[in-house]
Amino acid sequence: MSLTPAALADTRFHFHPYTQPRQLEREGPLVVVRGEGVQVFDEQGRAYIEGMAGLWCAALGFSDRRLVDAATRQLQTLPYYHAFSGKVPGPVTALVEALMRWAPVPMARVLFANSGSESNDTAFKLVRYYHNAIGKPRKKKIIARDKGYHGVTVAAASMSGLAMMHRHFDLPVDGIVRVGCPHPYQFARDGEGPEAFASRLAAELEAAIEREGPDTIAAFIAEPVQGAGGVIVPPPTYFEKIQPVLKRHDILLIADEVITGFGRLGQPFGTQVYALQPDFITVAKMLTSAYVPMSALYISDRVYQAIADASAEVGVFGHGYTYAGHPVACAVALEALRIYDSDRIVEHVQRVAPRLQQGLRRYVGHPIVGDVRGLGLIGAVELAEDPAGRKPFDAKRGVGAYLVRRAQEHGLILRVMAGDIIAFSPPLVITEAEIDAMLERFDRALADTVVWLKA
């Protein structure tokens, strides 16, 4: 079937994840055709500041020539080869070496895949492989948190703590243990300070482990800052209290750094921000600045050695993806890492992030804002009908969705998440002037929303 450009944009031919179907039927999708710096352009040539870097991922903006040239050179040299049976395409070795230099804690190996979902799925599999290899076959359950987001494969969606990802999919699969979310605004008790809240969550984690049986719990998966669940920044001592519980019961830690890896939080990794000691680290998104799909899974030495020994006994490690370590993806990732170094991107984030965080703090006390939070170049404004009482708007009213539509009319692309949470995650190369322009457009959208609510 041949489709015209207009037909290709027709919502009947596409699924649009996380978008309200009736809204699309009414308005149709925004068709983006070009990018330049932190802006994207629609079919009519209208410009929008991309306040989400796409899906948290276009760290270097939408027109970096060095990345384009790196992909072009590799396509002209070796457009594809696999990484099976003792063979690898040329750029794989160089990328592994570069990633090991970037590793926030000592790691033994890297496994490549094509998305954050796949890397988290691989971690899920390797947790099982590892415990079988060390003679603990009962130790298979994975603890995951409410509002966590780890991807959309069967395993990754099961570990995610968002009901919309489970309903009608017959998920989660067995073996997922759910624990509380470290979101003080929504879940701290009245009068409970950040440290007391963190202590309670750690105690609840320990209770869940004891209830399930420590000999059945294999791993705990966590994003340093929860992204798609609402940009949830944990209280300062949260991981400090959680990690000893995991160590006491010999539970592996999977750090999901798909969003937070490569500078988003003002450090190369969230692992460094929160002094994590993970056994696995998953990365994706900003690994290639999203110019081509790619992800990676860091594996600690103790896990690698056990898996390698068990694989040697059977003669093969029975896992791999056709496109894992794709040479074009490797070439772009290598160039992205070089740019992060040469252009001092992490230092740039440290310089401009206060402009974003201070700008967002202006909305504290606003009549329809319940909470404002963020770290580095990620942030959120959580809307509320009664901010002081922590009462959200009725979800059916679609207040956050309305605000995001108004922001788009004002030339700003943002994202609304469950609970009328408006997320900000601009490209890491954004300037202070562009942050000011982004917040000014958000101001106008917020003002429009107040008027609409009063109508």
C-alpha positions, -999 to 999 in steps of 0.1 A, spaced: 0 0 0 13 34 -9 6 63 14 7 100 8 25 123 32 -9 134 46 -20 98 51 12 90 69 4 117 94 -32 103 98 -37 88 133 -55 58 118 -21 45 106 -2 49 139 -1 41 175 8 71 197 21 59 230 9 78 262 -13 101 242 -50 106 247 -67 89 217 -96 114 216 -73 143 215 -55 128 185 -87 122 167 -96 158 172 -63 175 164 -40 150 148 -3 147 157 23 174 155 45 164 125 81 173 132 103 176 101 135 193 111 157 201 140 183 227 148 201 231 182 175 228 209 146 235 185 125 213 162 103 225 134 69 214 121 55 211 85 47 248 85 82 258 96 71 268 131 98 264 157 95 248 191 119 246 220 122 209 227 119 210 265 121 172 268 151 166 244 127 143 226 122 115 251 149 127 276 176 117 251 188 143 225 216 155 247 235 174 220 204 188 203 190 181 169 217 192 145 252 181 157 273 178 125 300 157 142 275 129 150 261 130 115 295 128 100 305 99 122 275 79 111 281 88 74 318 77 76 308 44 92 280 37 67 305 42 39 331 19 55 312 -9 72 275 -4 74 268 -36 94 284 -65 110 275 -87 140 292 -94 173 287 -132 174 310 -162 173 343 -144 181 337 -116 157 330 -79 163 327 -48 140 356 -24 142 342 3 165 330 -21 192 364 -24 209 370 13 210 336 20 224 340 -6 251 372 10 261 356 44 262 327 32 282 350 16 307 367 50 312 333 65 318 321 38 342 312 55 376 324 24 395 346 -5 385 329 -28 360 340 -59 341 321 -60 309 296 -42 287 268 -59 267 252 -39 239 216 -37 229 193 -13 210 172 3 237 169 9 274 141 -16 275 163 -43 260 192 -36 284 169 -38 314 154 -70 300 189 -83 297 197 -74 333 165 -93 343 177 -124 325 213 -122 338 201 -119 374 185 -153 369 215 -167 351 239 -155 378 219 -171 407 216 -204 389 253 -203 382 262 -198 419 238 -225 431 210 -203 444 181 -212 421 155 -200 445 169 -164 445 149 -150 415 125 -123 426 132 -87 417 122 -58 439 110 -28 420 94 5 431 60 21 425 63 47 397 95 32 385 99 30 347 123 5 331 109 -1 296 83 -19 276 95 -54 270 76 -80 290 103 -81 317 110 -44 317 74 -34 318 68 -59 346 95 -42 367 80 -8 359 56 4 386 30 21 364 -4 6 362 -10 17 326 18 -6 315 2 -36 331 -35 -33 325 -47 -55 295 -11 -68 290 -14 -95 316 15 -80 334 35 -80 356 49 -115 353 55 -135 385 85 -127 406 82 -89 409 79 -75 444 67 -40 446 79 -15 472 72 22 479 82 52 459 105 78 474 83 108 465 79 130 496 52 152 482 28 123 475 38 97 500 55 113 531 32 114 561 21 147 576 50 161 596 74 134 584 107 149 574 129 137 545 152 115 567 123 100 586 106 93 553 137 76 539 141 56 571 105 43 568 110 33 532 142 14 542 123 -4 570 95 -12 546 120 -27 521 135 -48 548 100 -60 559 92 -69 523 124 -90 520 117 -108 552 81 -114 542 91 -129 508 121 -147 522 156 -133 517 167 -165 499 141 -157 472 151 -121 465 177 -117 437 179 -80 429 166 -45 434 162 -22 404 161 16 408 165 48 388 187 73 407 160 99 398 128 83 386 120 98 352 88 88 335 71 81 368 72 118 375 108 131 379 110 119 414 141 130 433 146 108 464 152 123 498 189 129 505 195 98 527 173 74 508 200 53 490 223 57 520 197 37 539 185 14 512 219 0 502 229 -16 535 196 -35 535 204 -49 501 240 -59 512 227 -75 543 206 -99 523 230 -103 494 207 -87 469 221 -73 436 215 -37 427 205 -27 391 210 10 386 188 21 357 207 51 343 189 51 309 178 87 316 204 98 341 236 86 324 260 109 307 254 142 325 217 148 330 221 152 368 252 174 367 275 144 372 284 118 346 261 93 363 235 92 390 255 64 406 281 91 415 254 116 427 241 90 452 272 70 459 256 38 445 274 5 444 255 -13 416 262 -48 401 245 -37 369 242 -3 352 219 2 322 225 31 299 209 42 266 193 75 253 222 100 257 248 73 248 243 83 212 224 115 219 196 95 204 209 99 168 208 61 164 193 35 187 218 20 212 220 9 248 245 -9 270 245 -29 302 275 -27 325 282 -59 345 303 -61 377 332 -85 380 315 -109 404 285 -113 382 306 -116 350 329 -142 365 300 -164 376 283 -161 342 315 -168 323 323 -199 343 287 -213 339 288 -205 301 321 -223 297 306 -254 312 279 -255 285 302 -242 258 282 -210 249 266 -179 263 231 -182 249 222 -145 246 226 -118 219 209 -94 195 213 -91 158 221 -54 160 240 -54 193 272 -34 188 260 -22 154 290 -4 138 271 28 130 257 30 165 291 24 180 307 51 158 280 76 168 283 67 205 321 71 203 317 105 188 291 115 214 315 105 242 343 125 226 320 156 224 310 152 260 347 153 268 359 180 244 330 204 249 329 198 287 292 190 286 290 179 322 306 211 333 282 230 311 253 213 328 267 223 362 268 259 350 234 262 335 214 239 357 209 264 385 191 287 360 166 259 354 162 248 390 159 284 403 135 292 375 113 263 384 113 272 421 95 304 412 63 283 409 64 272 445 33 287 461 15 291 428 -23 285 432 -23 253 411 12 240 418 16 214 445 53 206 442 84 216 423 115 194 421 145 187 400 183 181 398 207 191 371 188 195 338 157 175 348 128 189 367 90 188 372 61 209 382 33 189 398 -1 205 395 -27 202 422 -62 214 429 -54 219 466 -16 223 469 -15 226 506 -37 196 511 -17 176 484 -50 170 466 -45 164 429 -69 174 401 -94 148 390 -75 129 362 -105 131 339 -102 169 337 -69 166 319 -54 197 334 -18 187 327 -26 177 292 -43 211 286 -12 229 299 11 209 276 -11 217 246 -10 254 255 28 252 258 29 238 223 9 267 211 34 290 226 63 272 210 74 248 237 73 210 238 69 195 273 55 162 286 27 155 310 28 124 331 3 107 353 -8 129 382 -6 161 361 31 163 364 48 185 338 84 173 330 114 193 318 144 176 304 160 198 277 191 190 256 222 193 277 236 219 253 208 244 262 220 279 271 208 301 300 190 324 275 172 293 260 162 282 295 148 317 301 128 314 269 116 280 278 103 291 312 87 322 297 67 301 274 58 278 303 46 309 322 22 317 295 9 282 293 4 280 331 -15 314 330 -37 300 302 -45 270 323 -55 291 353 -79 311 331 -93 278 316 -99 263 351 -119 294 361 -140 295 330 
